[in-house]
Amino acid sequence: MKPVTTPRQDMPPKLRLDSALSSGELIELAYAKYRLENQSFAARVTELLGTPIEAGFRLLPLGWAATINRIAQQSLLRALRVATGSMQTAPQPASRLKHKFLVAASGGVGGAFGLAGLPFELPLSTTLMLRSIADIARSEGADVSQPEIRLQCLEVFAFGTKREGLDSGQSTYWAVRLSLSQMIRDAALVMTQRELGKNIAAPVTKLLTKIGSRFGVLVSEEVAAKSVPIVGAISGAIINLLFIDHFQTLARGHFVVRRLERKHGTDAVRDAYRWVEARPPNE
């Protein structure tokens, strides 16, 4: 009689045998999962400063949260209008350093004015970051001239914050995508019919508000970090470098997933994503 074997619970046999993804693609997906699920801007800033980022929150004036959320949403709108309009669509390697330099420079200038400089600095840095995200999307084979791809680039600003109500085993990444998917389709339909003008159609406004509420959380962390006294010695430029690097990392993971979806379909990639163990790219 042959011995009875019990399948490992963390590696479902069906997925191991029937996954449409190759072993190389599964490794890519594991790298992408690590980028999407293990990134914390606040943790990186805390490591840099040597003090919890909450110390910066205590230094901000009353009513700062509402102000930052409003500026964040306005910045996303301006970025959407101008960031990808002049990009060539042919796939080519992404240039992360160029955009990092420009965002660092804007942070160095804007940081000198503190919270008062945010309405001027954040729209510029957000546009540069969206341009960099689109650059990464293009390097993964996405057609950045298409409205839905442009909105998928904007979607990256909604990642990287934890969502309340999720169990530890659930994916924040897929939960955010699910919450935005219909809004992205509706907004893309509007954008194919006309260019974004002064009167923004309701579906686009709704999407910007949804993404802006999550983006505003990270902007708040960035502003709080710049409020910590020690930053005067480090400069706001370095905080901005961490900020854009955070979104570049998320963008790479997101558009690796999207590339695999174009080849194998969303269901196959999502099932494999649930199974693979997140793996740091430098391993």
C-alpha positions as CSV (number, residue, x, y, z in Angstrom):
1,M,0.0,0.0,0.0
2,K,1.3,3.4,-1.0
3,P,1.7,5.9,1.9
4,V,-0.8,8.7,2.0
5,T,0.7,12.1,1.7
6,T,-0.8,15.4,2.9
7,P,-0.4,18.4,0.6
8,R,1.3,21.4,2.2
9,Q,-1.3,24.0,3.0
10,D,0.9,26.9,2.0
11,M,1.5,25.6,-1.5
12,P,-1.8,24.3,-3.1
13,P,-1.0,21.4,-5.5
14,K,-3.5,22.7,-8.1
15,L,-1.6,26.0,-8.4
16,R,1.8,24.3,-8.5
17,L,0.7,22.0,-11.3
18,D,-1.8,24.1,-13.3
19,S,-0.5,27.7,-13.0
20,A,-0.3,29.3,-16.4
21,L,2.7,31.3,-15.3
22,S,6.2,30.0,-16.0
23,S,8.7,29.6,-13.2
24,G,10.5,32.7,-14.3
25,E,7.2,34.7,-14.3
26,L,6.3,33.4,-10.8
27,I,9.7,34.7,-9.6
28,E,8.8,38.1,-11.2
29,L,5.5,38.0,-9.5
30,A,7.1,37.2,-6.1
31,Y,9.3,40.3,-6.6
32,A,6.3,42.4,-7.5
33,K,4.4,41.2,-4.5
34,Y,7.2,42.2,-2.2
35,R,7.3,45.7,-3.7
36,L,3.5,46.1,-3.4
37,E,2.9,44.6,0.0
38,N,6.1,45.3,2.0
39,Q,6.7,49.0,1.4
40,S,6.2,51.6,4.2
41,F,7.2,55.2,3.5
42,A,6.7,56.0,7.2
43,A,9.1,53.2,8.3
44,R,11.8,54.3,5.9
45,V,11.5,57.9,7.1
46,T,11.6,56.8,10.7
47,E,14.8,54.8,10.0
48,L,16.4,57.9,8.4
49,L,15.4,60.3,11.1
50,G,16.0,58.0,14.0
51,T,12.8,59.1,15.6
52,P,9.1,58.1,15.0
53,I,7.4,60.1,12.3
54,E,4.6,60.9,14.8
55,A,6.9,63.5,16.3
56,G,6.4,65.5,13.1
57,F,2.6,65.2,13.3
58,R,2.6,67.0,16.7
59,L,4.4,70.0,15.1
60,L,1.8,70.6,12.4
61,P,-0.8,73.4,12.8
62,L,-4.5,72.7,13.5
63,G,-6.5,71.8,10.5
64,W,-3.5,70.6,8.5
65,A,-5.1,67.3,7.5
66,A,-7.9,68.8,5.6
67,T,-5.5,71.3,3.9
68,I,-3.2,68.5,2.8
69,N,-6.0,66.3,1.4
70,R,-7.3,69.2,-0.6
71,I,-3.9,70.0,-2.0
72,A,-3.2,66.3,-2.7
73,Q,-6.4,66.0,-4.8
74,Q,-5.6,69.2,-6.7
75,S,-2.1,68.0,-7.4
76,L,-3.4,64.7,-8.8
77,L,-5.7,66.6,-11.2
78,R,-2.9,68.8,-12.5
79,A,-0.5,65.8,-12.9
80,L,-3.1,63.9,-14.8
81,R,-3.5,66.8,-17.3
82,V,0.1,67.3,-18.1
83,A,2.3,64.3,-17.0
84,T,1.9,61.8,-19.9
85,G,0.7,64.0,-22.8
86,S,4.0,64.3,-24.5
87,M,5.4,60.9,-23.8
88,Q,6.4,58.6,-26.7
89,T,4.6,55.3,-26.6
90,A,7.3,52.9,-27.8
91,P,8.6,50.7,-24.9
92,Q,12.0,51.8,-23.6
93,P,13.9,51.4,-20.3
94,A,12.7,53.6,-17.5
95,S,14.9,56.5,-16.2
96,R,14.4,56.5,-12.4
97,L,17.4,58.8,-11.7
98,K,16.3,61.7,-13.8
99,H,12.9,62.0,-12.1
100,K,14.5,61.5,-8.7
101,F,16.9,64.4,-9.3
102,L,14.0,66.7,-10.3
103,V,11.7,65.7,-7.4
104,A,14.6,66.1,-5.0
105,A,15.3,69.6,-6.3
106,S,11.6,70.6,-5.9
107,G,11.7,69.2,-2.4
108,G,14.8,71.2,-1.6
109,V,13.2,74.4,-2.7
110,G,9.7,73.8,-1.3
111,G,11.1,72.5,2.0
112,A,12.4,76.0,2.8
113,F,8.9,77.3,3.0
114,G,7.4,74.4,5.1
115,L,3.7,73.8,4.9
116,A,3.1,77.2,3.2
117,G,5.1,76.0,0.2
118,L,3.1,72.8,-0.2
119,P,0.5,74.2,-2.7
120,F,3.4,75.1,-5.0
121,E,5.8,72.2,-4.5
122,L,3.4,69.2,-4.3
123,P,1.7,69.7,-7.8
124,L,5.1,69.9,-9.4
125,S,6.6,66.9,-7.6
126,T,3.3,64.9,-8.1
127,T,3.5,65.6,-11.9
128,L,7.1,64.5,-12.0
129,M,6.3,61.3,-10.0
130,L,3.4,60.5,-12.3
131,R,5.7,61.0,-15.3
132,S,8.2,58.6,-13.7
133,I,5.4,56.1,-13.0
134,A,4.2,56.3,-16.6
135,D,7.9,55.8,-17.7
136,I,8.0,52.6,-15.7
137,A,4.6,51.5,-17.1
138,R,5.9,52.1,-20.7
139,S,9.0,50.0,-19.9
140,E,6.7,47.1,-19.0
141,G,5.0,47.3,-22.4
142,A,2.0,49.5,-21.4
143,D,0.7,52.0,-24.0
144,V,0.7,55.2,-22.0
145,S,-1.3,57.0,-24.7
146,Q,-4.4,55.0,-23.7
147,P,-6.6,56.7,-21.0
148,E,-7.1,53.5,-19.0
149,I,-3.3,53.1,-18.8
150,R,-2.9,56.7,-17.7
151,L,-5.4,56.1,-15.0
152,Q,-3.6,52.9,-13.9
153,C,-0.5,55.1,-13.5
154,L,-2.5,57.4,-11.3
155,E,-3.8,54.4,-9.4
156,V,-0.3,53.8,-8.0
157,F,-0.8,56.8,-5.7
158,A,-3.5,54.9,-3.9
159,F,-1.1,52.0,-3.0
160,G,1.3,51.8,-0.1
161,T,-1.1,52.6,2.8
162,K,-2.7,50.0,5.0
163,R,-6.4,49.5,4.7
164,E,-8.5,49.0,7.9
165,G,-10.7,45.9,8.1
166,L,-8.4,43.6,6.2
167,D,-7.1,40.4,7.8
168,S,-3.3,39.9,7.8
169,G,-3.6,37.3,5.1
170,Q,-5.5,39.6,2.7
171,S,-3.8,41.7,0.0
172,T,-4.1,45.4,0.4
173,Y,-3.0,45.7,-3.2
174,W,-5.9,43.7,-4.7
175,A,-8.4,45.3,-2.3
176,V,-7.4,48.8,-3.5
177,R,-7.6,47.7,-7.1
178,L,-11.0,46.2,-6.6
179,S,-12.3,49.4,-5.0
180,L,-11.0,51.5,-7.9
181,S,-11.6,49.2,-10.9
182,Q,-15.1,50.4,-11.9
183,M,-14.2,54.0,-11.3
184,I,-11.2,53.7,-13.6
185,R,-13.3,52.1,-16.3
186,D,-15.9,54.9,-16.1
187,A,-13.3,57.7,-16.0
188,A,-11.4,56.1,-19.0
189,L,-14.6,56.1,-21.0
190,V,-15.1,59.8,-20.4
191,M,-11.4,60.5,-21.3
192,T,-11.7,58.7,-24.6
193,Q,-14.5,61.1,-25.6
194,R,-12.8,64.4,-24.7
195,E,-9.7,65.8,-23.3
196,L,-9.6,66.9,-19.7
197,G,-10.6,70.6,-19.6
198,K,-11.7,72.9,-16.9
199,N,-15.0,71.1,-16.3
200,I,-14.0,67.7,-15.1
201,A,-16.5,65.0,-15.7
202,A,-18.1,63.4,-12.6
203,P,-16.4,59.9,-13.1
204,V,-12.9,61.5,-13.2
205,T,-13.7,63.7,-10.2
206,K,-14.9,60.7,-8.2
207,L,-11.8,58.7,-9.0
208,L,-9.5,61.6,-8.1
209,T,-11.3,62.0,-4.8
210,K,-10.9,58.3,-4.0
211,I,-7.2,58.2,-4.9
212,G,-6.5,61.5,-3.3
213,S,-7.8,60.4,0.1
214,R,-5.2,57.7,0.1
215,F,-2.5,59.8,-1.4
216,G,-3.1,62.4,1.2
217,V,-2.2,60.0,3.9
218,L,1.3,59.6,2.4
219,V,1.6,63.3,1.8
220,S,0.8,63.9,5.4
221,E,3.6,61.5,6.4
222,E,6.0,63.4,4.1
223,V,5.0,66.8,5.5
224,A,5.3,65.5,9.1
225,A,8.8,64.2,8.3
226,K,9.9,67.6,7.0
227,S,8.5,69.1,10.2
228,V,10.9,67.2,12.4
229,P,13.8,69.6,13.5
230,I,16.5,67.2,12.5
231,V,15.4,67.5,8.8
232,G,17.0,70.9,8.7
233,A,20.4,69.1,8.6
234,I,19.2,66.4,6.2
235,S,17.1,68.7,3.9
236,G,13.7,68.2,2.4
237,A,15.3,67.0,-0.8
238,I,16.2,63.6,0.8
239,I,12.6,63.2,2.1
240,N,11.4,63.8,-1.4
241,L,13.9,61.2,-2.7
242,L,12.4,58.7,-0.4
243,F,8.9,59.8,-1.5
244,I,9.5,59.3,-5.2
245,D,11.5,56.1,-4.7
246,H,8.5,54.7,-2.7
247,F,6.1,55.3,-5.7
248,Q,8.7,54.1,-8.2
249,T,8.9,50.8,-6.3
250,L,5.2,50.4,-6.2
251,A,4.9,51.3,-9.9
252,R,7.4,48.6,-10.9
253,G,5.4,46.0,-8.9
254,H,2.1,47.2,-10.3
255,F,3.1,47.1,-13.9
256,V,4.8,43.8,-13.7
257,V,1.5,42.4,-12.5
258,R,-0.3,44.3,-15.2
259,R,2.1,42.9,-17.9
260,L,1.5,39.4,-16.7
261,E,-2.3,40.0,-16.7
262,R,-2.2,41.0,-20.3
263,K,-0.6,37.7,-21.1
264,H,-2.4,35.3,-18.8
265,G,-5.5,37.1,-17.6
266,T,-6.3,38.6,-14.3
267,D,-7.7,35.5,-12.6
268,A,-4.6,33.4,-13.3
269,V,-2.3,36.2,-12.1
270,R,-4.4,36.9,-9.0
271,D,-4.5,33.2,-8.0
272,A,-0.7,32.9,-8.4
273,Y,-0.2,36.2,-6.5
274,R,-2.1,34.7,-3.5
275,W,0.2,31.7,-3.6
276,V,3.7,33.0,-4.2
277,E,5.8,34.1,-1.2
278,A,6.9,37.8,-1.4
279,R,10.6,37.9,-2.3
280,P,12.9,40.8,-2.1
281,P,14.3,41.6,-5.6
282,N,17.9,41.6,-4.4
283,E,17.8,38.0,-3.3
